Amino acid sequence: MDGTDTTHPGATGWRVDLHTHTCFSPDSLTQPAALIARARQIGLDRVAITDHNTIEGALAARQLAPDLIIVGQEIDTAAGGELIAYFLQEQVPPGLALDETICRLRAQGAVISISHPVDRFRNSALGERHTLEIIDRVDALEVLNARCLLAADNARAAALAARHGKAITAGSDAHTLDEVGRAYLIMPPFRDRPEAFLVALGQAQAHGRLSGIWPHWNSTVIKLRKHL
């Protein structure tokens, strides 16, 4: 996870991108159908759509491709950072306390991770202090996010996960089609249930490469364009 492509040609299992965004996020223009087509083109076996503070894009995509899409959400919290969760049944409101957000996710059986937890350049990162406050209450940490600018921040997240015995997640954090699949997990096939997904996460390996700074500029322009 040094920023280069770490794909191992002999790796077997499902290739799963657990962090993508569609036009239902304020900083993306990607249509759900286009994301599905791109995922199939590059050979992804599962994709989690994790739009900011909504599951509408994920639900729309699942209607089109129930065999491919995991319903997720990236959720703003009152702590200033984000949680990311999978297999949601209901949308969780943004801006709640960490404790309340976790309780609402647990009540619906979701699998909970922390996206880019120690990315020093993102205000949406929880940071190490808040991460450690809740680490015993989450299932996993995102240890490879392609939009992290420094590989060292992903490495710090991986070290935290290993130290605390947490499963790992990884994803492109794609807001554009070109980014889809840039970071992903190789993991055992699993049934589309949170319990089976969590077991498979325990055997997952992260692969991929960093996307660099241009996607952040692109998202800023898109967000401004949509606001105007």
Secondary structure as UniProt FT lines:
FT   TURN            9..10
FT   STRAND          14..20
FT   TURN            23..24
FT   TURN            26..27
FT   HELIX           32..41
FT   TURN            42..43
FT   STRAND          46..49
FT   HELIX           56..64
FT   TURN            66..68
FT   STRAND          69..77
FT   TURN            78..79
FT   STRAND          82..86
FT   TURN            94..95
FT   HELIX           98..107
FT   TURN            108..109
FT   STRAND          111..114
FT   TURN            117..118
FT   TURN            120..121
FT   TURN            123..124
FT   HELIX           127..134
FT   HELIX           135..137
FT   STRAND          140..145
FT   TURN            146..147
FT   HELIX           151..163
FT   TURN            164..165
FT   STRAND          167..171
FT   HELIX           177..179
FT   TURN            180..181
FT   STRAND          183..187
FT   HELIX           194..201
FT   TURN            202..203
FT   STRAND          205..208
FT   HELIX           214..227
//
